[in-house]
């Protein structure tokens, strides 16, 4: 009995479900909520500090964003609709975000 086809279908299905659910660690969610609260309270009194924080966050997130975009690109089974669902955006927007980070890695965007 040949099981390669059904097994590949099942593997692709499981991968799609994992992407669609995109688990977000509770600790990270809490940390980001705290950061948002602090930055929101500083906007009026210390806008330069908020801009500095935005720059630091961008610098910290670019390398991992490039790595994640590369992993998405290397995944031959991932569908843009699935990634869009995971990110909470339209498929076209998901593709644009991946392309943005890939271009960052290629030196096309700063």
MODELLER restraints for C-alpha pairs under 7 A, 6 or more apart:
rsr = mdl.restraints
at = mdl.atoms
rsr.add(forms.Gaussian(group=physical.xy_distance, feature=features.Distance(at['CA:12:A'], at['CA:77:A']), mean=6.48, stdev=0.5))
rsr.add(forms.Gaussian(group=physical.xy_distance, feature=features.Distance(at['CA:16:A'], at['CA:78:A']), mean=6.71, stdev=0.5))
rsr.add(forms.Gaussian(group=physical.xy_distance, feature=features.Distance(at['CA:16:A'], at['CA:82:A']), mean=6.29, stdev=0.5))
rsr.add(forms.Gaussian(group=physical.xy_distance, feature=features.Distance(at['CA:19:A'], at['CA:82:A']), mean=6.46, stdev=0.5))
rsr.add(forms.Gaussian(group=physical.xy_distance, feature=features.Distance(at['CA:19:A'], at['CA:83:A']), mean=6.27, stdev=0.5))
rsr.add(forms.Gaussian(group=physical.xy_distance, feature=features.Distance(at['CA:19:A'], at['CA:86:A']), mean=5.86, stdev=0.5))
rsr.add(forms.Gaussian(group=physical.xy_distance, feature=features.Distance(at['CA:20:A'], at['CA:82:A']), mean=5.42, stdev=0.5))
rsr.add(forms.Gaussian(group=physical.xy_distance, feature=features.Distance(at['CA:20:A'], at['CA:83:A']), mean=6.49, stdev=0.5))
rsr.add(forms.Gaussian(group=physical.xy_distance, feature=features.Distance(at['CA:20:A'], at['CA:85:A']), mean=5.67, stdev=0.5))
rsr.add(forms.Gaussian(group=physical.xy_distance, feature=features.Distance(at['CA:20:A'], at['CA:86:A']), mean=4.47, stdev=0.5))
rsr.add(forms.Gaussian(group=physical.xy_distance, feature=features.Distance(at['CA:21:A'], at['CA:86:A']), mean=5.92, stdev=0.5))
rsr.add(forms.Gaussian(group=physical.xy_distance, feature=features.Distance(at['CA:22:A'], at['CA:86:A']), mean=5.39, stdev=0.5))
rsr.add(forms.Gaussian(group=physical.xy_distance, feature=features.Distance(at['CA:39:A'], at['CA:50:A']), mean=5.95, stdev=0.5))
rsr.add(forms.Gaussian(group=physical.xy_distance, feature=features.Distance(at['CA:42:A'], at['CA:50:A']), mean=6.60, stdev=0.5))
rsr.add(forms.Gaussian(group=physical.xy_distance, feature=features.Distance(at['CA:43:A'], at['CA:50:A']), mean=6.26, stdev=0.5))
rsr.add(forms.Gaussian(group=physical.xy_distance, feature=features.Distance(at['CA:65:A'], at['CA:101:A']), mean=5.94, stdev=0.5))
rsr.add(forms.Gaussian(group=physical.xy_distance, feature=features.Distance(at['CA:66:A'], at['CA:101:A']), mean=4.89, stdev=0.5))
rsr.add(forms.Gaussian(group=physical.xy_distance, feature=features.Distance(at['CA:66:A'], at['CA:102:A']), mean=5.74, stdev=0.5))
rsr.add(forms.Gaussian(group=physical.xy_distance, feature=features.Distance(at['CA:66:A'], at['CA:104:A']), mean=6.85, stdev=0.5))
rsr.add(forms.Gaussian(group=physical.xy_distance, feature=features.Distance(at['CA:66:A'], at['CA:105:A']), mean=5.86, stdev=0.5))
rsr.add(forms.Gaussian(group=physical.xy_distance, feature=features.Distance(at['CA:69:A'], at['CA:98:A']), mean=5.01, stdev=0.5))
rsr.add(forms.Gaussian(group=physical.xy_distance, feature=features.Distance(at['CA:69:A'], at['CA:101:A']), mean=6.04, stdev=0.5))
rsr.add(forms.Gaussian(group=physical.xy_distance, feature=features.Distance(at['CA:69:A'], at['CA:102:A']), mean=6.09, stdev=0.5))
rsr.add(forms.Gaussian(group=physical.xy_distance, feature=features.Distance(at['CA:70:A'], at['CA:102:A']), mean=6.71, stdev=0.5))
rsr.add(forms.Gaussian(group=physical.xy_distance, feature=features.Distance(at['CA:80:A'], at['CA:91:A']), mean=4.91, stdev=0.5))
rsr.add(forms.Gaussian(group=physical.xy_distance, feature=features.Distance(at['CA:80:A'], at['CA:94:A']), mean=6.59, stdev=0.5))
rsr.add(forms.Gaussian(group=physical.xy_distance, feature=features.Distance(at['CA:80:A'], at['CA:95:A']), mean=6.43, stdev=0.5))
rsr.add(forms.Gaussian(group=physical.xy_distance, feature=features.Distance(at['CA:81:A'], at['CA:91:A']), mean=4.75, stdev=0.5))
rsr.add(forms.Gaussian(group=physical.xy_distance, feature=features.Distance(at['CA:83:A'], at['CA:91:A']), mean=6.95, stdev=0.5))
rsr.add(forms.Gaussian(group=physical.xy_distance, feature=features.Distance(at['CA:83:A'], at['CA:94:A']), mean=6.32, stdev=0.5))
rsr.add(forms.Gaussian(group=physical.xy_distance, feature=features.Distance(at['CA:84:A'], at['CA:90:A']), mean=5.17, stdev=0.5))
rsr.add(forms.Gaussian(group=physical.xy_distance, feature=features.Distance(at['CA:84:A'], at['CA:91:A']), mean=4.57, stdev=0.5))
rsr.add(forms.Gaussian(group=physical.xy_distance, feature=features.Distance(at['CA:84:A'], at['CA:94:A']), mean=5.01, stdev=0.5))
rsr.add(forms.Gaussian(group=physical.xy_distance, feature=features.Distance(at['CA:103:A'], at['CA:109:A']), mean=5.84, stdev=0.5))
rsr.add(forms.Gaussian(group=physical.xy_distance, feature=features.Distance(at['CA:104:A'], at['CA:110:A']), mean=6.39, stdev=0.5))
